Amino acid sequence: MHCEKTYNIDISMITYGTATIFSSFDKSAKDRLPLKVPAAIEKLTKKEIPKYKRFICLGVSGTVKEGDVDFLMPDVRYEI
């Protein structure tokens, strides 16, 4: 919601390495929406995020609402 209101974009995919945490076209990914990001990653990868990690890098992509143009954001540094 924040990105839609602030930047007028629709996020269609969030990735962590090669794992797709959220994808607008994957119904199983919508089950992870209520989870916090670290919990969604651990559920998907079946691996615990090391306790010493303070940050993780996420890839974010989607479309700009005006003009329906695809975008790819720089990696997002997410603080755990």
PyRosetta script that sets phi, psi and omega in degrees:
from pyrosetta import init, pose_from_sequence

init()
pose = pose_from_sequence("MHCEKTYNIDISMITYGTATIFSSFDKSAKDRLPLKVPAAIEKLTKKEIPKYKRFICLGVSGTVKEGDVDFLMPDVRYEI")
pose.set_psi(1, -40.9)
pose.set_omega(1, -178.2)
pose.set_phi(2, -59.3)
pose.set_psi(2, -46.7)
pose.set_omega(2, -178.2)
pose.set_phi(3, -66.6)
pose.set_psi(3, -36.5)
pose.set_omega(3, 179.3)
pose.set_phi(4, -63.0)
pose.set_psi(4, -45.6)
pose.set_omega(4, -177.1)
pose.set_phi(5, -75.4)
pose.set_psi(5, -43.6)
pose.set_omega(5, -173.9)
pose.set_phi(6, -79.2)
pose.set_psi(6, -43.3)
pose.set_omega(6, -172.3)
pose.set_phi(7, -113.0)
pose.set_psi(7, -3.5)
pose.set_omega(7, 179.1)
pose.set_phi(8, 59.4)
pose.set_psi(8, 45.1)
pose.set_omega(8, 179.1)
pose.set_phi(9, -128.4)
pose.set_psi(9, 155.5)
pose.set_omega(9, 172.5)
pose.set_phi(10, -110.7)
pose.set_psi(10, 119.3)
pose.set_omega(10, 177.8)
pose.set_phi(11, -81.7)
pose.set_psi(11, 125.5)
pose.set_omega(11, -178.6)
pose.set_phi(12, -109.3)
pose.set_psi(12, -16.9)
pose.set_omega(12, -179.1)
pose.set_phi(13, -153.9)
pose.set_psi(13, 138.1)
pose.set_omega(13, 173.2)
pose.set_phi(14, -128.6)
pose.set_psi(14, 127.2)
pose.set_omega(14, -177.9)
pose.set_phi(15, -123.9)
pose.set_psi(15, 154.9)
pose.set_omega(15, 173.6)
pose.set_phi(16, -129.7)
pose.set_psi(16, 102.9)
pose.set_omega(16, -173.0)
pose.set_phi(17, 64.3)
pose.set_psi(17, -124.2)
pose.set_omega(17, 178.2)
pose.set_phi(18, -94.8)
pose.set_psi(18, -2.9)
pose.set_omega(18, -178.4)
pose.set_phi(19, -88.5)
pose.set_psi(19, 132.9)
pose.set_omega(19, 177.6)
pose.set_phi(20, -93.4)
pose.set_psi(20, 107.6)
pose.set_omega(20, -179.2)
pose.set_phi(21, -73.2)
pose.set_psi(21, -44.4)
pose.set_omega(21, 179.2)
pose.set_phi(22, -139.5)
pose.set_psi(22, 137.5)
pose.set_omega(22, 174.1)
pose.set_phi(23, -144.1)
pose.set_psi(23, 130.9)
pose.set_omega(23, -176.2)
pose.set_phi(24, -66.0)
pose.set_psi(24, -20.3)
pose.set_omega(24, -178.7)
pose.set_phi(25, -101.6)
pose.set_psi(25, 5.5)
pose.set_omega(25, 178.8)
pose.set_phi(26, -111.8)
pose.set_psi(26, 112.5)
pose.set_omega(26, -176.3)
pose.set_phi(27, -64.5)
pose.set_psi(27, -33.9)
pose.set_omega(27, 179.9)
pose.set_phi(28, -68.6)
pose.set_psi(28, -26.3)
pose.set_omega(28, 178.4)
pose.set_phi(29, -68.5)
pose.set_psi(29, -29.4)
pose.set_omega(29, 179.9)
pose.set_phi(30, -65.9)
pose.set_psi(30, -23.9)
pose.set_omega(30, 176.4)
pose.set_phi(31, -66.6)
pose.set_psi(31, -23.8)
pose.set_omega(31, -179.2)
pose.set_phi(32, -87.1)
pose.set_psi(32, -8.5)
pose.set_omega(32, -177.8)
pose.set_phi(33, -55.7)
pose.set_psi(33, -42.6)
pose.set_omega(33, -179.0)
pose.set_phi(34, -71.1)
pose.set_psi(34, -14.1)
pose.set_omega(34, -177.6)
pose.set_phi(35, -78.7)
pose.set_psi(35, 152.5)
pose.set_omega(35, 171.0)
pose.set_phi(36, -71.2)
pose.set_psi(36, 155.4)
pose.set_omega(36, -173.6)
pose.set_phi(37, -55.0)
pose.set_psi(37, -50.2)
pose.set_omega(37, 179.7)
pose.set_phi(38, -59.7)
pose.set_psi(38, -39.1)
pose.set_omega(38, 179.1)
pose.set_phi(39, -65.8)
pose.set_psi(39, -38.8)
pose.set_omega(39, 178.2)
pose.set_phi(40, -65.3)
pose.set_psi(40, -40.6)
pose.set_omega(40, 178.9)
pose.set_phi(41, -64.0)
pose.set_psi(41, -46.7)
pose.set_omega(41, -179.0)
pose.set_phi(42, -65.0)
pose.set_psi(42, -36.8)
pose.set_omega(42, 178.0)
pose.set_phi(43, -66.4)
pose.set_psi(43, -41.8)
pose.set_omega(43, -177.1)
pose.set_phi(44, -73.1)
pose.set_psi(44, -46.8)
pose.set_omega(44, -175.8)
pose.set_phi(45, -85.7)
pose.set_psi(45, -14.7)
pose.set_omega(45, -176.4)
pose.set_phi(46, 58.8)
pose.set_psi(46, 29.7)
pose.set_omega(46, 176.2)
pose.set_phi(47, -133.1)
pose.set_psi(47, 142.7)
pose.set_omega(47, 177.8)
pose.set_phi(48, -79.9)
pose.set_psi(48, 139.9)
pose.set_omega(48, 174.6)
pose.set_phi(49, -73.2)
pose.set_psi(49, 128.0)
pose.set_omega(49, -178.4)
pose.set_phi(50, -54.6)
pose.set_psi(50, 140.5)
pose.set_omega(50, -176.9)
pose.set_phi(51, -63.3)
pose.set_psi(51, -27.5)
pose.set_omega(51, -178.0)
pose.set_phi(52, -75.4)
pose.set_psi(52, -15.3)
pose.set_omega(52, -179.3)
pose.set_phi(53, -74.2)
pose.set_psi(53, 128.2)
pose.set_omega(53, 176.8)
pose.set_phi(54, -101.1)
pose.set_psi(54, -24.5)
pose.set_omega(54, -177.1)
pose.set_phi(55, -133.6)
pose.set_psi(55, 150.9)
pose.set_omega(55, 170.5)
pose.set_phi(56, -130.6)
pose.set_psi(56, 152.7)
pose.set_omega(56, 179.4)
pose.set_phi(57, -102.5)
pose.set_psi(57, 129.0)
pose.set_omega(57, 179.8)
pose.set_phi(58, -117.8)
pose.set_psi(58, 141.3)
pose.set_omega(58, 173.0)
pose.set_phi(59, -95.9)
pose.set_psi(59, 134.9)
pose.set_omega(59, -178.0)
pose.set_phi(60, -129.7)
pose.set_psi(60, 132.0)
pose.set_omega(60, 176.4)
pose.set_phi(61, -143.3)
pose.set_psi(61, 164.9)
pose.set_omega(61, -179.1)
pose.set_phi(62, 176.0)
pose.set_psi(62, -150.3)
pose.set_omega(62, -179.7)
pose.set_phi(63, -132.3)
pose.set_psi(63, 147.9)
pose.set_omega(63, 173.0)
pose.set_phi(64, -82.3)
pose.set_psi(64, 130.8)
pose.set_omega(64, -175.6)
pose.set_phi(65, -60.5)
pose.set_psi(65, -42.0)
pose.set_omega(65, 179.2)
pose.set_phi(66, -83.3)
pose.set_psi(66, 116.2)
pose.set_omega(66, 178.2)
pose.set_phi(67, 92.6)
pose.set_psi(67, -9.0)
pose.set_omega(67, 177.6)
pose.set_phi(68, 51.4)
pose.set_psi(68, 47.9)
pose.set_omega(68, -178.5)
pose.set_phi(69, -98.8)
pose.set_psi(69, 133.8)
pose.set_omega(69, 177.7)
pose.set_phi(70, -71.1)
pose.set_psi(70, 149.3)
pose.set_omega(70, 175.2)
pose.set_phi(71, -139.7)
pose.set_psi(71, 156.1)
pose.set_omega(71, 174.9)
pose.set_phi(72, -132.7)
pose.set_psi(72, 115.4)
pose.set_omega(72, -178.6)
pose.set_phi(73, -80.0)
pose.set_psi(73, 157.5)
pose.set_omega(73, 169.3)
pose.set_phi(74, -60.8)
pose.set_psi(74, 157.9)
pose.set_omega(74, 179.3)
pose.set_phi(75, -54.0)
pose.set_psi(75, 141.5)
pose.set_omega(75, 178.7)
pose.set_phi(76, -96.4)
pose.set_psi(76, 126.2)
pose.set_omega(76, 177.0)
pose.set_phi(77, -91.0)
pose.set_psi(77, 109.4)
pose.set_omega(77, -173.8)
pose.set_phi(78, -102.9)
pose.set_psi(78, 123.1)
pose.set_omega(78, 179.3)
pose.set_phi(79, -84.0)
pose.set_psi(79, 127.9)
pose.set_omega(79, -179.8)
pose.set_phi(80, -83.8)
pose.dump_pdb("model.pdb")
